[in-house]
Amino acid sequence: MSQDREFVPLRIAVLTVSDSRDETTDKSGALLVKMLGEAGHQLAEKAIVPDDKYRIREVVSRWIADESLPVVLTTGGTGVTGRDGTPEAVTPLLDKVIDGFGETFRSLSYQNIGTSTLQSRAIAGVANGTYIFCLPGSAGACKDAWTQLISSQLDYRTRPCNLVELMPRLRET
């Protein structure tokens, strides 16, 4: 962390993708909301949608159209079962894929769950100047992704570089 920079709070939206969870059982979404708040960011909106690529795409599209919303976190739907479709819903919206996120997440996850990490299709990218992180549905995976990857990259004080300092340039053509 660089002491010569001040923290820049961001508005962040959280989407839980699940056929079975609601606000009372959504541990992963609630954990993401808690952690982003503890980090000093602001929850812009939270939603839960079923594992349906068109419903996922509808919400994410609305959020990326809002220029005041620079970050979207999704949890759920990144596995390999027939109903897991978050990557398929989000990828067509992306202008750029941040390949290193998924690669690094799976590498870190391997330390906790071993070869089961190959089942994760966690992805990240940029769409219309908005960062999107698609995380697995488990609270442990969300915690690991936030604490070990996302939180430092969404902190302007992180050196040598971070995603926040790139935000003014994301819509360049």
C-alpha positions as CSV (number, residue, x, y, z in Angstrom):
1,M,0.0,0.0,0.0
2,S,1.2,3.4,-0.9
3,Q,0.8,6.0,1.9
4,D,1.0,8.9,-0.6
5,R,-2.4,7.9,-2.1
6,E,-5.8,8.1,-0.6
7,F,-8.3,5.3,-0.7
8,V,-11.0,5.8,-3.5
9,P,-14.3,4.2,-2.6
10,L,-16.1,2.5,-5.4
11,R,-19.8,1.7,-6.1
12,I,-20.0,-2.1,-6.5
13,A,-23.0,-4.2,-7.5
14,V,-23.4,-7.9,-6.4
15,L,-25.3,-10.5,-8.3
16,T,-26.0,-14.0,-6.9
17,V,-26.8,-16.6,-9.5
18,S,-28.8,-19.4,-8.0
19,D,-31.9,-21.5,-8.5
20,S,-32.2,-22.2,-4.8
21,R,-30.9,-19.2,-2.8
22,D,-32.9,-16.2,-1.6
23,E,-31.9,-13.3,0.6
24,T,-32.0,-15.5,3.8
25,T,-29.8,-18.3,2.4
26,D,-27.4,-16.3,0.2
27,K,-24.2,-16.6,2.2
28,S,-21.9,-15.8,-0.7
29,G,-23.6,-12.7,-1.8
30,A,-24.0,-11.5,1.8
31,L,-20.3,-12.2,2.4
32,L,-19.3,-10.1,-0.7
33,V,-21.5,-7.3,0.5
34,K,-19.9,-7.4,4.0
35,M,-16.3,-7.5,2.7
36,L,-16.7,-4.7,0.2
37,G,-18.3,-2.6,2.9
38,E,-15.5,-3.3,5.3
39,A,-13.0,-2.3,2.6
40,G,-14.7,1.1,2.4
41,H,-16.6,0.6,-0.8
42,Q,-20.3,1.2,-1.3
43,L,-22.9,-1.4,-2.3
44,A,-24.7,0.1,-5.3
45,E,-27.2,-2.8,-5.7
46,K,-27.7,-6.5,-4.9
47,A,-29.8,-9.0,-6.8
48,I,-30.4,-12.7,-7.0
49,V,-31.4,-14.3,-10.3
50,P,-31.8,-18.0,-11.3
51,D,-29.2,-19.9,-13.4
52,D,-30.5,-18.5,-16.7
53,K,-28.1,-16.8,-19.0
54,Y,-30.7,-14.3,-20.3
55,R,-31.7,-13.2,-16.8
56,I,-28.0,-12.9,-15.8
57,R,-27.2,-11.0,-18.9
58,E,-30.2,-8.7,-18.3
59,V,-29.0,-7.6,-14.9
60,V,-25.3,-7.3,-15.8
61,S,-26.2,-5.4,-19.0
62,R,-28.2,-2.9,-17.0
63,W,-25.3,-2.4,-14.5
64,I,-22.6,-2.0,-17.2
65,A,-24.8,0.7,-18.9
66,D,-24.6,2.7,-15.7
67,E,-21.4,4.8,-16.0
68,S,-21.5,5.5,-12.2
69,L,-21.1,1.7,-11.5
70,P,-17.4,0.7,-12.1
71,V,-17.5,-2.8,-10.6
72,V,-19.8,-5.9,-10.7
73,L,-19.3,-9.0,-8.7
74,T,-21.2,-12.2,-9.5
75,T,-21.3,-15.3,-7.4
76,G,-22.5,-18.7,-8.6
77,G,-23.0,-20.4,-12.0
78,T,-19.3,-20.9,-12.8
79,G,-19.2,-24.7,-12.5
80,V,-19.6,-27.3,-15.1
81,T,-23.2,-28.6,-14.6
82,G,-25.9,-28.1,-17.1
83,R,-27.4,-25.1,-15.3
84,D,-24.1,-23.3,-14.7
85,G,-24.1,-20.5,-17.3
86,T,-22.6,-17.4,-15.8
87,P,-19.5,-17.4,-18.0
88,E,-21.7,-17.9,-21.1
89,A,-24.0,-15.1,-20.0
90,V,-21.3,-12.6,-19.3
91,T,-18.5,-13.3,-21.8
92,P,-20.4,-11.9,-24.8
93,L,-20.8,-8.6,-23.0
94,L,-17.0,-8.3,-22.3
95,D,-14.9,-5.9,-24.3
96,K,-11.8,-7.5,-22.8
97,V,-11.2,-10.6,-20.8
98,I,-8.7,-10.4,-17.8
99,D,-7.3,-13.9,-18.3
100,G,-4.9,-13.5,-15.3
101,F,-7.8,-13.4,-12.9
102,G,-9.2,-16.8,-13.6
103,E,-5.7,-18.3,-13.9
104,T,-4.6,-16.8,-10.6
105,F,-7.8,-17.6,-8.8
106,R,-7.6,-21.3,-9.8
107,S,-3.9,-21.4,-8.7
108,L,-4.8,-19.9,-5.3
109,S,-7.8,-22.2,-5.0
110,Y,-5.7,-25.2,-5.7
111,Q,-4.0,-24.7,-2.3
112,N,-7.4,-25.1,-0.5
113,I,-9.3,-27.6,-2.7
114,G,-6.7,-29.4,-4.8
115,T,-7.6,-30.6,-8.2
116,S,-11.3,-29.7,-7.7
117,T,-10.3,-26.2,-8.7
118,L,-10.3,-27.3,-12.4
119,Q,-14.1,-27.3,-12.1
120,S,-14.1,-23.5,-11.6
121,R,-14.7,-21.3,-14.6
122,A,-14.2,-18.1,-12.7
123,I,-13.6,-15.2,-15.1
124,A,-13.1,-11.4,-15.1
125,G,-13.2,-8.7,-17.7
126,V,-14.1,-5.2,-18.7
127,A,-17.4,-4.2,-20.3
128,N,-18.2,-0.6,-21.2
129,G,-15.7,0.6,-18.6
130,T,-17.0,-1.7,-15.9
131,Y,-14.9,-4.4,-14.2
132,I,-16.8,-7.7,-13.9
133,F,-15.7,-10.6,-11.7
134,C,-17.6,-13.9,-11.9
135,L,-16.9,-16.0,-8.9
136,P,-18.0,-19.4,-7.8
137,G,-21.0,-19.8,-5.5
138,S,-19.2,-21.0,-2.4
139,A,-18.6,-18.5,0.4
140,G,-15.0,-19.8,0.7
141,A,-14.2,-19.1,-3.0
142,C,-15.7,-15.7,-2.7
143,K,-13.7,-14.9,0.4
144,D,-10.5,-16.2,-1.2
145,A,-11.1,-14.2,-4.5
146,W,-11.9,-11.0,-2.5
147,T,-9.1,-11.2,0.1
148,Q,-6.4,-12.5,-2.2
149,L,-7.1,-10.8,-5.5
150,I,-9.9,-8.4,-5.9
151,S,-9.7,-6.2,-2.8
152,S,-6.1,-5.1,-3.5
153,Q,-6.7,-4.4,-7.2
154,L,-9.8,-2.3,-6.2
155,D,-7.6,-0.2,-3.8
156,Y,-6.0,2.8,-5.4
157,R,-3.2,2.6,-2.9
158,T,-1.9,-0.7,-4.2
159,R,1.5,-0.5,-5.9
160,P,3.0,-1.0,-8.4
161,C,-0.4,-0.8,-10.1
162,N,-4.1,-1.5,-9.6
163,L,-7.3,-1.6,-11.6
164,V,-8.6,1.7,-10.1
165,E,-5.9,3.8,-11.6
166,L,-6.9,2.4,-15.1
167,M,-10.6,3.3,-14.7
168,P,-10.3,6.7,-16.4
169,R,-8.8,5.0,-19.5
170,L,-11.2,2.0,-19.9
171,R,-13.4,3.7,-22.4
172,E,-10.6,4.9,-24.7
173,T,-10.8,4.1,-28.3
